[in-house]
Amino acid sequence: MPPTRLSGFRRLGRRREGIVRSAVLAVAWLTVSAALAQPLTPVEPALAEITATRRFAEAALSPDGTRLDYVELGAAPAKSSILLVSVTAGGAPPLRITAGDGKAVCDEHGVAWSADGAQTAFLSDCQKPGQLQLYLVSPNGRAARQLTHLKGLLADPRWSPDGKQIAILFTENLPRSAGPLDAVLHETGVVESKFYEQRLTLVDAATGILHPLSPPDLYVYEYDWSPDGQSFAATAAHGDGDNNWWIAQLYTIAAASGDTRPLYKPPAQQQVAAPRWAPDGKSIVFIGGLMSDEGSTGGDVFQVSAAGGNPRDLTSGLSSSASGLTWPRQSQQFFFTEHFDGGSAISRFDPVTGRTERLWQGDETITPPNEDTGLSMSRDAKISALIRNSFGAPPEVWAGPVGAWRPVTHENRGRKAPWGEAKSLHWSSDGFRIQGWLLYPTPFDAGRKYPMVVSVHGGPAASAKPAWPRPGYNPMLLSQQGYFVLMPNPRGSYGQGEAFTLANVKDFGGGDLRDILAGVDEATRVAPVDPQRVGITGWSYGGFMTMWAVTQTNRFRAAVAGAGIANWQSYYGENAIDQWMIPYFGASVYADPAVYAKSSPIDFIRQAKTPALVVVGDSDGECPPAQSYEFWHALKTLDVKTQLVVYPNEGHHFRAPEHQRDVLLRMIRWFNENLR
């Protein structure tokens, strides 16, 4: 699972109750030491650039494509602002949309335009910090009107086609505003399961009267209004919302009565995401594929009749992974974003001819990082908006025809990348064509040899793409320390079609490790890499691959494992989201323990000789700290150099700036100490 699987906005409504967590009573707490109080001088320029970078989370076009609302993230966690700007009147300053006095720092996001462009709905916690409410505002950005007075979590507002209602996802009385990426609750006493279901709820735009729609035992993840406003297409599952996304089905929900009808139950090795109605209301398109993490979407595009039946794979054989869908109401074609060959792409599909047309591709990340939700487009599909960033270009909001965008924001003008040049590499492994990124050290001297660190992405269904780094753990910053950094996309990744993503099923650490080792060979062939000074690191699935690699080969001379998995058998009973494992392993651990054991680093631990730093949050529900403790304890017992750092009140994705900084500096110091 990647460390930033979903943006905070989209994941606020996900949470976990009733997790029986293994006690980690013997963990030695290692806090920020005095040695870390002094920053590493070579890293400071990069940290300053990253910290100063302005970031964006949403870009929502008005239906006519003339105006754009975008969300700019604040420096503090859970703080953000909505800005309105004209797309056609270049140079006009943006206007802030807010429920506050214009001076207060709030969390404001979830922008949704009405079909006529006369009003915007948005979410804000200006009235009470931490408690979002739904507001309406006219395009002039003044006199926002509060519609709801709720207790719980609100997410994803969307207008009905007639402009009379606004749908939201509402989780009533949610005791905390986070999902499994954030710190899970520490339970004591009698442990009981209690689920807080996220329900599709209608809000009257005139009165604010609330009408809960979906059943109270059904957790709704994503939805879309039908063109006539009479129904919804939704992905949903009964029971625990955080854990059951992997078995979610496609439903239709009647807007008047709430009658819910299952439309499509995917097979075991497929998850469904991004449902979108066709403009004629006769069918629904969605993305289906093997996905290891909610919000990290990839697969083929399917179409199913709104009356039911077997869906049709529209993009079978696609050499990329569809990541987001958009179907403008006045267009006969739909558009989809893609993970493609280590970068991004956008294509258009014509259902009449069955033809897919690639409109644009680039070595960059588009839309919010790690959450490709599709383009925002005008109703006539002539104008689009998105967020773009890459290794060399910090994030900005862009708008215009697909592939001919112009920047709307210039917040990061002057930011410079203090890391080295990145090159796309390709190599062969077991008949697969593997892609990866090789980041060069800076400054670079072609006449000398350099150490290299392999950075393995999470997932495993994800993709290492060119992106401007975020604060915290980020191996890219090793470039400034004089390292090559190899970021491979081995089998199991997105970007080369569904067969490639499926290629590591029941083979974790097998073929994908061979792909990575072949990538090390390629990097040492094309660049002055010292093969005797190669390290490995990763977070989540990348943390597992780091633990696994050092038990399978002595090729790596140093390792940093973040939120890793040491023992798939014990992990099954400890983690908060065990449903993700069955599509990959074929059965539960209780039905087939052997398939879990064969990929468990702990079963091969006596072969490990590599110095390993192990880091994890004490409240990580996705990769519980017991896994890191088990790996560290084994290395320590076997007299292998190791250190364990457990960060207080942190989940799978670290939030505290001091912890983000600390884990980065520890990683750099560990490699400097053991590879330099």
PyMOL commands that set and color helices and strands:
alter all, ss='L'
color gray80, all
select helices_A, chain A and resi 8-11+34-37+41-52+244-247+475-481+498-504+511-526+541-552+568-574+578-580+582-585+593-597+601-607+625-637+657-675
alter helices_A, ss='H'
color red, helices_A
select strands_A, chain A and resi 56-61+67-73+80-86+95-97+108-113+120-124+133-137+145-146+152-159+165-172+199-204+210-212+218-225+231-238+249-254+260-264+271-277+283-289+300-305+312-313+321-326+334-340+343-350+355-362+365-366+376-377+384-389+396-400+406-407+422-429+432-439+450-456+484-489+529-539+558-562+612-617+642-647
alter strands_A, ss='S'
color yellow, strands_A
deselect
rebuild
show_as cartoon
